[in-house]
Amino acid sequence: GSQGCFSCSFPLFGVAIVSAPTMPKVSGIACVTVLIAAALFCVASAITPSGSVGGRGFGDNLNWVSFTEGIAEAEATKKPAMVVIHKSWCGACKALGPKVAQSSEIAELAKDFVLINVHDDEEAHTTEKFKPDGGYIPRVIFYDGLHGEVLLDHINKKGNPSYKYFHTGAESVVASMKEVKELFESDAFLSKGKAEL
């Protein structure tokens, strides 16, 4: 006969997952309950909101989306987007990620932004306008969903002027986010958008 889960009498696709003759027999109902719970956990873990890509080191507590989804969402909602471009092998990216993830200020400001997480080979989907001063990483660039353009003036003001969009800590990211938020709240900026519509 076929062996089942945890040596119980419940066959699991005719394959023994665990063959332990010394284990006590578990009732079929208990085994089925464990299997259902495990399956539900796996399904729940795999479900993410449409377009969600997870934090990839930059905070699963934040609602990160892919580049394509994020640009479309920013333009549809007329919100600013914060685009973080990074690589899995990059030491500076690995250092910045947890700082962004742990910042309560970034989490609060994020409610007013579309957060776009561009990771590894996904950068090929971006355009040259997301490399205004080079393709170094990490880069934090802001996108204007109201007018459909990159906000080139919102840089790391305390950083290296040759790498304007390179951030090493949450403080400079917070400062840029606050600037962009204030811009989106200004009448002059908003009226510019209405005149073009």
C-alpha positions as CSV (number, residue, x, y, z in Angstrom):
1,G,0.0,0.0,0.0
2,S,0.9,3.6,-0.3
3,Q,2.3,5.5,2.7
4,G,0.8,8.7,3.8
5,C,1.6,11.8,5.8
6,F,3.4,11.2,9.1
7,S,2.9,7.5,8.8
8,C,-0.9,7.9,9.2
9,S,-3.5,6.1,7.1
10,F,-4.1,9.1,5.0
11,P,-2.4,8.6,1.6
12,L,-0.8,11.8,0.2
13,F,-0.7,11.3,-3.6
14,G,0.7,7.8,-3.0
15,V,4.1,9.3,-1.8
16,A,5.5,9.0,1.6
17,I,6.6,12.4,2.9
18,V,8.0,11.0,6.1
19,S,8.6,7.4,6.7
20,A,9.1,6.9,10.4
21,P,8.1,3.5,11.6
22,T,8.8,4.5,15.2
23,M,6.4,7.5,15.1
24,P,3.0,6.9,16.6
25,K,0.1,6.7,14.3
26,V,-1.8,10.0,13.8
27,S,-5.5,10.0,13.1
28,G,-6.5,10.7,9.5
29,I,-8.5,13.7,10.6
30,A,-5.5,15.3,12.4
31,C,-3.4,14.7,9.4
32,V,-5.9,16.2,7.0
33,T,-6.2,19.2,9.4
34,V,-2.4,19.7,9.4
35,L,-2.4,19.4,5.6
36,I,-5.2,22.0,5.1
37,A,-3.5,24.4,7.5
38,A,-0.2,24.1,5.7
39,A,-1.9,24.6,2.3
40,L,-3.7,27.7,3.5
41,F,-0.5,29.1,4.9
42,C,1.3,28.6,1.6
43,V,-1.5,30.2,-0.4
44,A,-1.8,33.1,2.0
45,S,2.0,33.7,1.8
46,A,1.9,33.7,-1.9
47,I,-1.0,36.2,-2.3
48,T,0.1,39.8,-2.8
49,P,-1.8,42.8,-4.0
50,S,-1.9,43.2,-7.8
51,G,1.5,44.7,-8.9
52,S,3.0,44.3,-5.5
53,V,6.6,43.2,-5.5
54,G,7.4,43.3,-1.8
55,G,10.2,45.2,-0.1
56,R,13.2,43.3,-1.5
57,G,15.2,44.6,1.5
58,F,13.5,48.0,1.6
59,G,10.6,47.1,3.9
60,D,7.8,44.6,3.4
61,N,5.7,46.9,5.6
62,L,5.6,49.4,2.7
63,N,3.4,48.9,-0.4
64,W,6.0,48.6,-3.1
65,V,4.9,48.0,-6.7
66,S,6.7,47.3,-10.0
67,F,8.0,50.0,-12.3
68,T,5.3,49.6,-14.9
69,E,2.4,49.3,-12.4
70,G,3.8,52.2,-10.3
71,I,4.1,54.7,-13.2
72,A,0.6,53.8,-14.3
73,E,-0.7,54.2,-10.7
74,A,1.1,57.5,-10.2
75,E,-0.4,58.9,-13.4
76,A,-3.9,57.6,-12.7
77,T,-3.9,59.0,-9.1
78,K,-1.9,62.1,-10.0
79,K,0.4,61.3,-7.1
80,P,4.2,61.5,-6.8
81,A,6.2,58.3,-7.0
82,M,9.4,57.4,-5.3
83,V,11.4,55.1,-7.5
84,V,14.1,53.1,-5.8
85,I,16.5,51.4,-8.2
86,H,18.8,48.8,-6.6
87,K,20.6,45.5,-7.1
88,S,20.7,42.4,-4.9
89,W,24.5,42.2,-5.1
90,C,25.1,45.9,-4.2
91,G,26.6,46.6,-0.8
92,A,25.3,50.2,-0.7
93,C,21.8,49.0,-1.6
94,K,21.9,46.4,1.2
95,A,23.0,49.1,3.6
96,L,20.2,51.5,2.6
97,G,17.4,49.0,2.5
98,P,17.0,48.4,6.2
99,K,17.3,52.1,7.0
100,V,14.4,52.8,4.7
101,A,12.4,49.8,6.0
102,Q,12.9,50.9,9.7
103,S,12.1,54.6,9.2
104,S,8.7,55.5,10.7
105,E,8.9,58.9,8.9
106,I,9.2,57.1,5.5
107,A,6.3,54.8,6.5
108,E,4.2,57.9,7.3
109,L,5.2,59.9,4.2
110,A,4.7,56.8,2.0
111,K,0.9,57.2,2.3
112,D,1.2,60.2,-0.1
113,F,3.4,58.4,-2.6
114,V,3.4,55.5,-5.0
115,L,6.4,53.4,-4.0
116,I,8.2,51.8,-6.9
117,N,10.8,49.1,-6.3
118,V,13.1,48.4,-9.3
119,H,15.3,45.4,-8.6
120,D,18.1,43.8,-10.5
121,D,17.2,43.2,-14.2
122,E,14.0,45.1,-13.9
123,E,16.0,48.3,-14.5
124,A,15.9,47.5,-18.2
125,H,12.2,48.4,-18.1
126,T,13.0,52.0,-17.0
127,T,13.9,54.7,-19.4
128,E,17.0,56.9,-19.7
129,K,15.2,59.7,-17.8
130,F,15.6,57.5,-14.6
131,K,19.4,57.8,-15.1
132,P,19.8,61.6,-15.2
133,D,23.4,61.6,-13.9
134,G,24.4,57.9,-14.5
135,G,23.4,54.4,-13.9
136,Y,24.9,54.0,-10.4
137,I,23.0,52.3,-7.6
138,P,21.1,52.7,-5.4
139,R,19.2,55.7,-6.9
140,V,16.1,57.3,-5.4
141,I,14.3,59.3,-8.0
142,F,10.9,61.0,-7.7
143,Y,8.4,60.9,-10.5
144,D,5.6,63.4,-11.0
145,G,2.4,61.5,-11.7
146,L,0.5,64.7,-12.3
147,H,2.6,66.0,-15.2
148,G,4.3,62.7,-16.2
149,E,7.9,63.7,-15.7
150,V,10.9,62.9,-13.5
151,L,11.4,65.5,-10.7
152,L,15.1,66.2,-11.3
153,D,15.5,68.9,-8.5
154,H,14.7,66.5,-5.6
155,I,18.1,65.1,-4.8
156,N,20.3,64.2,-1.8
157,K,21.4,67.7,-1.0
158,K,24.0,66.5,1.5
159,G,25.4,63.9,-0.9
160,N,28.0,63.9,-3.6
161,P,27.1,66.3,-6.4
162,S,28.3,63.8,-9.0
163,Y,25.7,61.3,-7.7
164,K,22.7,63.4,-6.9
165,Y,20.2,60.6,-6.4
166,F,22.4,58.4,-4.2
167,H,21.3,58.1,-0.6
168,T,23.1,56.4,2.3
169,G,20.5,56.9,5.0
170,A,16.8,57.4,5.7
171,E,17.3,61.1,6.7
172,S,18.1,62.2,3.1
173,V,15.3,60.1,1.7
174,V,12.9,61.7,4.2
175,A,14.1,65.2,3.3
176,S,13.5,64.5,-0.4
177,M,10.1,63.0,0.3
178,K,9.1,66.0,2.3
179,E,10.1,68.4,-0.5
180,V,8.1,66.5,-3.0
181,K,5.1,66.3,-0.7
182,E,5.3,70.1,-0.2
183,L,5.6,70.6,-4.0
184,F,2.4,68.5,-4.6
185,E,0.6,70.6,-2.0
186,S,1.6,74.0,-3.6
187,D,-1.0,76.0,-5.5
188,A,1.5,76.9,-8.2
189,F,2.4,73.3,-8.9
190,L,-1.3,72.2,-8.8
191,S,-2.5,75.0,-11.1
192,K,0.3,74.1,-13.6
193,G,-1.3,70.6,-13.7
194,K,-4.9,72.0,-14.2
195,A,-3.7,74.3,-17.0
196,E,-2.3,71.4,-18.9
197,L,-5.4,69.2,-18.5
